Amino acid sequence: MFASCMNLGNLRFSALKDIAKNLVPATASRTLPRSMWTLPSSRPAQEAVITFDDVKDAERASSCILPTTWVDCPLVGSSQYNHDTYIFEFGLPDGKSLDLPTCACLLVRAFDKEGKEAVRPYTPISNNAMLGKFQLMIKVYEQGVVSQYCKNMKIGDVLSFKHITFNCKIRYPFGKKSITMCGGGSGITPMYQALQCLIDTPGDETDITLLLGNKSKADILLKDELDGMVARSNGRLKIVHVLSDANSLPNDWTGETGFIDKAKIEKYAYPAAPDTCVFVCGVPQMYEMLCGPRTEKEVKEGSILAQLGASL
Ligand SMILES: Cc1cc2nc3c(=O)[nH]c(=O)nc-3n(C[C@H](O)[C@H](O)[C@H](O)COP(=O)(O)OP(=O)(O)OC[C@H]3O[C@@H](n4cnc5c(N)ncnc54)[C@H](O)[C@@H]3O)c2cc1C
């Protein structure tokens, strides 16, 4: 049923001013002197702060300003977005764009309470028009090593980032007539990055259906921004919300319930053709069910997308 399936390791953005307006402190960006940068408490004390000056000749995987080796960026702003999700702003050299290809992601390195390293991928919600900083939207889990580490950072604390070739799988323009997106929870961020280009690039005619899974309505991230995209897409973007928590369904809920499963994909996705593809980003269980781990090149045998004819 699908011409191809892409496990997104990556994706760009446009008008984030509304969701970013509550970031604090508003004036910290680009004006925080290096002498004020600090190591968060659980980062091993012997760790040095590696700046852009230290890595100016380092290898780069793409146009992205971040090298393939770790570099530290200071936290210059943060705000709470909803009950468990935050927007964090990290500083870049003055006037510089992150210049991340759409849709790529970054790697973040953090440490648990014992100082043990943890590395996770994150897709910025800011686009390359943003200069001197970039924004991550991070859902914080009670037991989450990296998300808790980020939540506990103070303005001026540094976080290590790098950008590697593996996380630069596909780039906009995607060259497809239509795209089915399956996103779960914070898995919306790569989709959002792609959608900013797909919807806001003049002349782009790609049709997109986004199946977006969340526990409850309160968990839907970037809802206003997505609604705005639907409204200005001239019918090119359709969003199907899927809520899994039957106990918190609003009385007037008109979307789907349960999970993004075979029946819903068969119902809403574009039929298989060489000019269509599927983007997937979500929790490990979602990858497992739909297509297999994102580290694999082939769609996993027996997975839902494999059953529906997807191939890479
Ligand atoms: C391409 C890509 C882009 C991503 N972009 C973003 C992004 O922009 N923003 C963002 O917030 N995340 C994003 N993620 C997810 C992110 O990489 C981490 O997996 C997530 O933040 C959890 O990491 P952690 O270290 O906090 O939790 P971990 O230490 O990995 O997990 C600890 C525990 O937290 C709970 N937990 C962790 N993840 C989940 C989950 N997804 N659902 C339910 N419980 C969970 C589980 O109980 C787990 O045992 C992205 C993932 C991919 C593959």
The ligand as an SDF file (V2000), in Angstrom:
LIG
                    3D

 53 58  0  0  0  0  0  0  0  0999 V2000
   13.9360   11.4830   15.5260 C   0  0  0  0  0  0  0  0  0  0  0  0
   13.4830   11.7480   16.9210 C   0  0  0  0  0  0  0  0  0  0  0  0
   13.2010   13.0310   17.3190 C   0  0  0  0  0  0  0  0  0  0  0  0
   12.7530   13.2830   18.6120 C   0  0  0  0  0  0  0  0  0  0  0  0
   12.4360   14.5670   18.9620 N   0  0  0  0  0  0  0  0  0  0  0  0
   11.9490   14.8100   20.1960 C   0  0  0  0  0  0  0  0  0  0  0  0
   11.5470   16.1340   20.5520 C   0  0  0  0  0  0  0  0  0  0  0  0
   11.6610   17.0880   19.7660 O   0  0  0  0  0  0  0  0  0  0  0  0
   11.0450   16.3070   21.8040 N   0  0  0  0  0  0  0  0  0  0  0  0
   10.9170   15.2660   22.7230 C   0  0  0  0  0  0  0  0  0  0  0  0
   10.4540   15.4920   23.8340 O   0  0  0  0  0  0  0  0  0  0  0  0
   11.3010   14.0090   22.3850 N   0  0  0  0  0  0  0  0  0  0  0  0
   11.8200   13.7590   21.1630 C   0  0  0  0  0  0  0  0  0  0  0  0
   12.2180   12.4970   20.8570 N   0  0  0  0  0  0  0  0  0  0  0  0
   12.2620   11.4730   21.9520 C   0  0  0  0  0  0  0  0  0  0  0  0
   13.5960   11.6360   22.7190 C   0  0  0  0  0  0  0  0  0  0  0  0
   14.6740   11.2520   21.8900 O   0  0  0  0  0  0  0  0  0  0  0  0
   13.6800   10.7620   23.9960 C   0  0  0  0  0  0  0  0  0  0  0  0
   13.4230    9.4540   23.6630 O   0  0  0  0  0  0  0  0  0  0  0  0
   12.7010   11.1890   25.0860 C   0  0  0  0  0  0  0  0  0  0  0  0
   12.9100   12.5590   25.4290 O   0  0  0  0  0  0  0  0  0  0  0  0
   12.8940   10.3580   26.3580 C   0  0  0  0  0  0  0  0  0  0  0  0
   14.2300   10.4460   26.7720 O   0  0  0  0  0  0  0  0  0  0  0  0
   14.5970   10.4440   28.3130 P   0  0  0  0  0  0  0  0  0  0  0  0
   16.0790   10.2750   28.4000 O   0  0  0  0  0  0  0  0  0  0  0  0
   13.9900   11.6140   28.9970 O   0  0  0  0  0  0  0  0  0  0  0  0
   13.8660    9.1530   28.8510 O   0  0  0  0  0  0  0  0  0  0  0  0
   14.5400    7.6870   29.0130 P   0  0  0  0  0  0  0  0  0  0  0  0
   15.5820    7.7600   30.0630 O   0  0  0  0  0  0  0  0  0  0  0  0
   14.9290    7.1980   27.6660 O   0  0  0  0  0  0  0  0  0  0  0  0
   13.3320    6.8300   29.5010 O   0  0  0  0  0  0  0  0  0  0  0  0
   13.1040    6.6180   30.8730 C   0  0  0  0  0  0  0  0  0  0  0  0
   11.6580    6.2520   31.0850 C   0  0  0  0  0  0  0  0  0  0  0  0
   10.8440    7.3690   30.7180 O   0  0  0  0  0  0  0  0  0  0  0  0
    9.6600    6.8990   30.1390 C   0  0  0  0  0  0  0  0  0  0  0  0
    9.5850    7.3020   28.7260 N   0  0  0  0  0  0  0  0  0  0  0  0
   10.6110    7.6760   27.9280 C   0  0  0  0  0  0  0  0  0  0  0  0
   10.1810    7.9860   26.7030 N   0  0  0  0  0  0  0  0  0  0  0  0
    8.8490    7.7990   26.7400 C   0  0  0  0  0  0  0  0  0  0  0  0
    7.8340    7.9730   25.8030 C   0  0  0  0  0  0  0  0  0  0  0  0
    8.1040    8.4400   24.5730 N   0  0  0  0  0  0  0  0  0  0  0  0
    6.5670    7.6930   26.1740 N   0  0  0  0  0  0  0  0  0  0  0  0
    6.2880    7.2520   27.4150 C   0  0  0  0  0  0  0  0  0  0  0  0
    7.2030    7.0920   28.3670 N   0  0  0  0  0  0  0  0  0  0  0  0
    8.4640    7.3370   28.0260 C   0  0  0  0  0  0  0  0  0  0  0  0
    9.6760    5.4040   30.2310 C   0  0  0  0  0  0  0  0  0  0  0  0
    9.0860    5.0350   31.4380 O   0  0  0  0  0  0  0  0  0  0  0  0
   11.1410    5.1070   30.2430 C   0  0  0  0  0  0  0  0  0  0  0  0
   11.4180    3.8660   30.7940 O   0  0  0  0  0  0  0  0  0  0  0  0
   12.6310   12.2130   19.5530 C   0  0  0  0  0  0  0  0  0  0  0  0
   12.9180   10.9190   19.1490 C   0  0  0  0  0  0  0  0  0  0  0  0
   13.3300   10.6740   17.8510 C   0  0  0  0  0  0  0  0  0  0  0  0
   13.6160    9.2670   17.4440 C   0  0  0  0  0  0  0  0  0  0  0  0
  1  2  1  0
  2  3  1  0
  2 52  2  0
  3  4  2  0
  4  5  1  0
  4 50  1  0
  5  6  2  0
  6  7  1  0
  6 13  1  0
  7  8  2  0
  7  9  1  0
  9 10  1  0
 10 11  2  0
 10 12  1  0
 12 13  2  0
 13 14  1  0
 14 15  1  0
 14 50  1  0
 15 16  1  0
 16 17  1  0
 16 18  1  0
 18 19  1  0
 18 20  1  0
 20 21  1  0
 20 22  1  0
 22 23  1  0
 23 24  1  0
 24 25  2  0
 24 26  1  0
 24 27  1  0
 27 28  1  0
 28 29  2  0
 28 30  1  0
 28 31  1  0
 31 32  1  0
 32 33  1  0
 33 34  1  0
 33 48  1  0
 34 35  1  0
 35 36  1  0
 35 46  1  0
 36 37  1  0
 36 45  1  0
 37 38  2  0
 38 39  1  0
 39 40  1  0
 39 45  2  0
 40 41  1  0
 40 42  2  0
 42 43  1  0
 43 44  2  0
 44 45  1  0
 46 47  1  0
 46 48  1  0
 48 49  1  0
 50 51  2  0
 51 52  1  0
 52 53  1  0
M  END
$$$$
